[in-house]
Amino acid sequence: MPPYQAIAGELRRRIREGELAAGDRVPSTREITREWGVAMATASKVLATLREEGLVRAVPGVGTVVADAVRARRPGQELTRQRVVRTAMRVADAEGLAAVSMRRVAGEMGTSAMALYRHVRDKDELVCLMADAAYAEEPLPEPPPRGWRARIETSLRLQWRICRRHPWAVQATPLTRPQFVPHAMAHTEWLLRAVDGLGLDANTMLHVSVCLAGFVRGAAAGLEAEIQERAETGLTDDAWLRGQEREFATALASGVYPTLGRVVTQPGLDLDLDTIFEFGLRNHLDGLAVLVGRAAGRD
């Protein structure tokens, strides 16, 4: 038996025999590695297995806890495609897209996985529906703002808000292998219209729209990993940073990174994902203004 299955079996026993009750925190990945002497990847697989079975769930800022007993659906609470999608989104918001499966969603809803297939063809379709629902939460305004720069800024800010609320949306809407997600495609249409008529050829217009969308995804790329890390370890971002302070201080004091050490020790620094997005947005638009000016023969 693989080590992860043996450890999952032991934790499963503790849950079923009441040693770990609903709401109790189960060992984190770090605690599993210490108690059983396994690698972090094995510990992560243990918790993933228990989540897949619906025995545990992630609680932001707390860690992984024993799930409440599955409740039967209330009379009149029909199983619909919309409810399936919304339940899957809640799982992904708390634990990342990897935690979403037909079996897991069914467990959250108090039904069987087979019942879900009457509403959703498979996980791939479910993920597309989740992404479409996420983008639908931030509709593009009509009429659009005047001017290409204002129009692009509007789209990118809305996309950023979607990624902040649903970090898994980055993984659900890849740029190189796009899926049929109508509300996400509306942003591509919006960006193309913003630069249409500015003297750019079709290839450049397409590259502009994809690169701008890629900028948002790049800024949001680490968000889902942070969710998964919090779910598995129970550590908030601040707690994780505090745990790294001594190691970073030692590295900076070594003199190997003199410029980095000088910069990051300056007072008044303000760096987080939102300031990174704002900095990148401003400079991407400034760079595009140069490209548009060249196309118009003004440079």
Rosetta blueprint (number, residue, H / E / L):
1 M L
2 P L
3 P H
4 Y H
5 Q H
6 A H
7 I H
8 A H
9 G H
10 E H
11 L H
12 R H
13 R H
14 R H
15 I H
16 R H
17 E L
18 G L
19 E L
20 L L
21 A L
22 A L
23 G L
24 D L
25 R E
26 V L
27 P L
28 S L
29 T H
30 R H
31 E H
32 I H
33 T H
34 R H
35 E H
36 W H
37 G L
38 V L
39 A L
40 M H
41 A H
42 T H
43 A H
44 S H
45 K H
46 V H
47 L H
48 A H
49 T H
50 L H
51 R H
52 E H
53 E L
54 G L
55 L L
56 V E
57 R E
58 A E
59 V E
60 P L
61 G L
62 V L
63 G E
64 T E
65 V E
66 V E
67 A L
68 D L
69 A L
70 V L
71 R L
72 A L
73 R L
74 R L
75 P L
76 G L
77 Q L
78 E L
79 L L
80 T L
81 R H
82 Q H
83 R H
84 V H
85 V H
86 R H
87 T H
88 A H
89 M H
90 R H
91 V H
92 A H
93 D H
94 A H
95 E H
96 G L
97 L H
98 A H
99 A H
100 V L
101 S L
102 M H
103 R H
104 R H
105 V H
106 A H
107 G H
108 E H
109 M H
110 G L
111 T L
112 S L
113 A H
114 M H
115 A H
116 L H
117 Y L
118 R L
119 H L
120 V L
121 R L
122 D L
123 K H
124 D H
125 E H
126 L H
127 V H
128 C H
129 L H
130 M H
131 A H
132 D H
133 A H
134 A H
135 Y H
136 A H
137 E L
138 E L
139 P L
140 L L
141 P L
142 E L
143 P L
144 P L
145 P L
146 R L
147 G L
148 W H
149 R H
150 A H
151 R H
152 I H
153 E H
154 T H
155 S H
156 L H
157 R H
158 L H
159 Q H
160 W H
161 R H
162 I H
163 C H
164 R H
165 R H
166 H L
167 P L
168 W L
169 A H
170 V H
171 Q H
172 A H
173 T L
174 P L
175 L L
176 T L
177 R L
178 P L
179 Q L
180 F L
181 V L
182 P H
183 H H
184 A H
185 M H
186 A H
187 H H
188 T H
189 E H
190 W H
191 L H
192 L H
193 R H
194 A H
195 V H
196 D L
197 G L
198 L L
199 G L
200 L L
201 D L
202 A H
203 N H
204 T H
205 M H
206 L H
207 H H
208 V H
209 S H
210 V H
211 C H
212 L H
213 A H
214 G H
215 F H
216 V H
217 R H
218 G H
219 A H
220 A H
221 A L
222 G L
223 L H
224 E H
225 A H
226 E H
227 I H
228 Q H
229 E H
230 R H
231 A H
232 E H
233 T H
234 G L
235 L L
236 T L
237 D H
238 D H
239 A H
240 W H
241 L H
242 R H
243 G H
244 Q H
245 E H
246 R H
247 E H
248 F H
249 A H
250 T H
251 A H
252 L H
253 A H
254 S L
255 G L
256 V L
257 Y L
258 P H
259 T H
260 L H
261 G H
262 R H
263 V H
264 V H
265 T L
266 Q L
267 P L
268 G L
269 L L
270 D L
271 L L
272 D L
273 L H
274 D H
275 T H
276 I H
277 F H
278 E H
279 F H
280 G H
281 L H
282 R H
283 N H
284 H H
285 L H
286 D H
287 G H
288 L H
289 A H
290 V H
291 L H
292 V H
293 G H
294 R H
295 A H
296 A L
297 G L
298 R L
299 D L
